[in-house]
C-alpha cells in the first residue's frame, strides 16, 4: 500500500489529472490533518488552510479515487473554544465524509514547548479528561456521514473504533460510561 501525508494546499494545487496519475501510480490514501473545523482556531495555530479548503481538498482526493484518513486534535480549542472546535470539526467531516476520521489528543511537552504554546494563546487551558471525552462524544454524536471513526492513538483516554453512523448509539454509550 502506498500512502502519503498531504496538506490541503498540496492537494488543491494538483489538477484532477495529476491526482489520478498518482492513483494510477499506486497512491491509495492520503493523510490530511483537519486539526479543527473552527476557522479562528485554524488561524491561531497557523494551519494555512480554512475549513472550506480542508473539506475541498478531501473531496478532491476522493474524486480521484484516493481514500482519505483525516485527523482531528482533541483539546486544540482549549476549554474556552471547545464547543466551537467540535461544532466546526463536525461540519467539516460532514461536508466531505473522509473514509477514516481519527481523533488524537493534543499533548504538550512539559517545559518550554508547553510554556511557548500557553504564552502564544493567553488564557488557553487544555481541557481535563472528562472535557476531552465530551469532545469525542460531540464528534461521534454530530458526524452524520459514513466514516470509520477512530480514537485509538496512545494520546487518547478511551480507545474507540466505530463505523459511523451505524455504531453511534453503542459508541455514545461507551463514552458516557467512561
N, C-alpha and C positions, 0 to 999 in steps of 0.2 A: 504494500500500500504506500502511495506517495501522498504526503500532506505538506502543508506549509502554513506558517503564521503569516497573516496579512493584515495590514492596516486598511481601514476603509478607503483611504485615499489611494492606496496601491490598486485596489480593485476598481475603483471608479475611473482611474486613468486608463485602464485597459478597455479595448473595444470588445464587443461580444465575440468577434472572430479570434482575438488574442486569447480570451478566456477559453473558448472552445478548443483552440490549439493546445493550450496547457492541459485540458481534459484529455484530449486525444493522445498527448504525450505521457499520460498516466496519472496526472493530478486528480485525486479522488475527493479530497476535502481540504478546506481552509479553516484555520482557527482565527476567529475575529473577536477582539475584545470589545464588547459593548461597554463594559465597566458600569455605566449608569445611563439611564434614558433621560435624565434630567439635564437640560441644556446648561443651566448655571453650574452644576457640578462638573460637567464635562469641560466647561470653560475654565473653571477653577483648577482642575488637575492638568490643564493644557493637553487634552486628548487630541486636539487637532481635527475633530470631526463633530458635527452636530448630530442629534438623534436621527434626523431625517437622512443625513448622509450615511450613517451607520446602517439604517434599515435598507436604504437603496443599495448599498454595497452587498449586503446579504442577499437581497433579491436578485441582483445582477449575477452573483456567483451561482445561485440556484438556476437561473435561466440558462446558464452554460452547463448545467447538469453537474455542478460541483457542490457536494454537500458542505454544510457549514456547521461548525461547532462554535457556538457563541458563549463568551464568558462574561459573567457579571460579578461585581465585587460587593459582597455584603458589608455594610458598615461605612461605605465610602462617603455617604452624605452626613455621617455623624449622627448624633442624637437629634439635632435641630432639623436637619433636612431629610430624615429617614423616610417620612411619608412621601415626599416629592420624589426621592430616589426610587422607591418601589413603584410608585404610580407611573413615572416616566419609563422605567425599565419594562414594566408590563406592557405599556403602549408600544414600545419598540419591538419587543418579541412578538406581540400580536400583529404587528404590521408586516412581519417578514417570515415568521414561522421557521426558525432555524431547525435543522434536523436534530441537533443537540443544543441544550441550554444548560450550562454548568455554572453553579454558584460557588465561589470561593470567598472566604472571609478575609477582609483586609487585615494584615498583620504588619505592625510597625516594629522594626528592630529597636530594642531599648537603647537609649543613649542619643547620639547625635541625629540619627535618622528620625526617631520619634519626635525629638525636640524641633528639628527643622520643619517637619510636617505641621506640628502644632503651631509653630510661630508663623508659618505661611497662611494658616487658616485660623485666625483668632476666634476663640470660643468653641472650636471644634472639639468634640469628645467622641471617642469610639463607643458605640452602643454596648451595653453589657450583654451577657449570653441570652437572657430572655428576650431582650430587644432584637438581637440578631435572629433569633428563632421567629420572632414576629415578622421580620423582613422576609425570611424564607416562606413563611405562611402567606404573606401578602403576594409573593410571586406565584406560588402554587395556586392560590385562590383566584388570582387575576388572569393568568395565562389561559386563553381560550382556544388556542390553535394547537394542532398536533406538534409535539416536540418531546424528545426524551430529555427529561429534566434530571440533572444530577447535582448532588451536593455531597460528593464522595472524596473531596480533597482532604488532606490531613489538617487543613486550617479550619474545617467545619466542625461544629459541635454536635451535629446529628447527620448521620450518613443517610442519603436519600437517593433512590433511583426509581423514577416513576415515568410511565408513559402518560403524558397529559393530552387531552383532558380526562381520559377514562379512569386513571388512578387517583384523581383529585381527592375524593372523599376519604379514601383509605389513607392517603398521604397526609391530609389535613388532620386526621385523627391521630396519626403517629406524632405529628408536630405538637398538637395540643397535649398529648400525653407527656411529651418531653418537657 
